[in-house]
Amino acid sequence: ARVPNGTLITNSTLDEVWSELHKCFNLDDKIEAVEEFNRLNKFKKRGVAVVPLKYRLGLGGYQGALINVSSTDATVQVTTSGAESGQGLVTKVAQAVALGLGVGLDKIVVLTNSTEKIPNFTTTGGSSTSEECVQAALLACEELNMRLKPFRDSMPDATFEQIIAAAFRSTNLSATGFFAPVGQSYFIWAGAITEVEIDVLTGEQSVLSYNLVYDAGQALNPLIDLGQLEGAAVMGLGFCTLEKSALKLDGTGAEQTLGTWDYHVPCSKSIPLEMNVKFLDKTPNPVGILGSKAVGEPPLITAVSTFFAVRNAIAAAREEFNKDDTPFELDSPLTFEDTQLNCMVPLSGLTF
């Protein structure tokens, strides 16, 4: 099979994701429970929705790395061109260099990036910078390992510190790596089930549960990736149900939602009451860096399940008050106000 632009779909794990999603989170039971809740409650309605994800990610950037090994204590100083912005890039690079050189993580020091050290690189973004910087650092490790091989061969039982002490007078212990993939891409597969509850009189929404199965390949750091998946889900939830921009209709087109009083971002009350994330097991990415896959933007899209769950809850309200099950159109973001208005509760319905 191919996507619309002609790219061949390879290494699909969607069947495994879909099977795991249903097995772990009992979609059929959730649907049955939601229907029973809606039958028993007039002014509170629940909805559940499930969505699959196919996300094509291209490694299109170019990133560099510089490694300097100190002769005094064999400390390994690492600089990459990627900017740490909370995505765990520094930690992943440190772990990769420790793996690449065969040393302990305590030997690695990751320094702040600087154009004095690495002048040429692309932006940090697109969910792939951590991977690309890891690969650039591994290429620098390969260069260093090649230079240190004669010393390791002649001193098979020596520590890394002893190898460096023997090598530094005759060997350059600075190495660079540059990773610029061309046409390298892969697909990310995931699925999410979300259950919500709405107040049909106020439009207030509560996300009761958000359940995600995600194929991260061989995760570079599972704990960091877990945080990225959870954060992306909440960010996507805001995109789908809260963050509505409004412009003035006076001919100026000026922005009306200039602050959080009018433009609502996710907060502590927006986070799902229950959040479960499961990585798909034993699915290393054959074209990824160390078998990994990106975890930045793709999981954000699975939060669209929240939109559809709210929509299903609204449909239950319309059926309750108007006996109307005809299709209706809703736009994103589906705010509290939009939710309340679309429930279409008549005055005659305001009785117990």
HUNORJO-V519875 format. One line per field, one symbol per residue. burial: 1 if it has 24 or more other C-alpha atoms within 12 Angstrom, else 0. Layout:
# HUNORJO-V519875
burial: ???
This chain:
# HUNORJO-V519875
burial: 0000000000111101110111011010011001101100011111111111111111111111111111100111111111110011111111111111111000111110100001001101111111111111111111111011001100000001101111110010111111111000111111111111111110111111111111111111110111011111111111111111100000000000000000011100011100111111001110111101111111111111111111111111110110000000000111110111011110000000
